[in-house]
Every structure is written in C-alpha cells, then in structure tokens.
Amino acid sequence: MDGGTGVFSILSIFLVIWYIVCLGLGIYCFVLFVKLARRGITALDIYIGKHKNPNRHTDQEL
C-alpha cells in the first residue's frame, strides 16, 4: 500500500549526489579563482616594478 515511498528515496539519493557534485564544482571554482588571483598579483607586481622608475629600463629595447 505504500508504493510512493520508493520515489522519495530515489529522489533523495539524486539530491545527495547533486549536492556532492555541486560541492566538488564549488571547490574546483575556488581553486581556479585562487590561481587567477595569484597570477594577477604577480602581473601587478611586475607592472609596478616596471613603472616605478621610468628612467631605469630592465628590458632591452630594440
């Protein structure tokens, strides 16, 4: 008589799997954001170092 409970158990299993997938994607996106931020900080440091003293050139100009 209680045939409807199977649908709810399957639904809850899919929701748990969906939660784990979303959690994994969130962690992956956070790692990518940290890599991007570190690269941006490095680029900013290079830019500041290059333009801090415009009379001294570290690169060879052609």
C-alpha positions in Angstrom: 0.0 0.0 0.0 2.9 2.3 0.5 4.3 2.4 -3.1 5.0 6.1 -3.1 7.9 5.9 -0.7 10.3 4.4 -3.3 10.0 7.5 -5.4 11.0 9.7 -2.5 14.0 7.6 -1.6 15.3 7.7 -5.2 14.7 11.4 -5.2 16.7 11.9 -2.0 19.6 9.8 -3.4 19.7 12.0 -6.5 19.7 15.1 -4.3 22.6 13.8 -2.3 24.5 13.1 -5.5 23.6 16.6 -6.8 24.9 18.1 -3.6 28.2 16.3 -3.8 28.6 17.4 -7.5 27.9 21.0 -6.6 30.3 20.9 -3.7 33.0 19.5 -5.9 32.4 22.1 -8.6 32.5 24.8 -5.9 35.8 23.7 -4.6 37.2 23.5 -8.2 36.0 27.0 -9.0 37.6 28.3 -5.8 40.9 26.7 -6.7 40.7 28.3 -10.2 39.9 31.7 -8.6 42.9 31.4 -6.3 45.2 30.6 -9.2 43.8 33.6 -11.1 44.3 35.9 -8.2 47.9 34.8 -7.7 48.6 35.3 -11.4 47.0 38.8 -11.2 49.1 39.7 -8.2 52.2 38.6 -9.9 51.3 40.6 -13.0 50.6 43.7 -10.9 53.9 43.3 -9.1 55.7 43.2 -12.5 53.8 46.2 -13.7 54.5 48.3 -10.6 58.2 47.3 -10.7 58.4 48.2 -14.4 56.8 51.6 -14.0 58.2 52.6 -10.6 61.3 54.1 -12.0 60.8 55.0 -15.7 64.4 56.1 -16.2 65.8 52.6 -15.5 64.9 50.0 -18.1 65.4 46.4 -17.3 64.3 45.2 -20.7 66.4 45.5 -23.7 64.9 47.9 -26.3 65.4 47.4 -30.0 
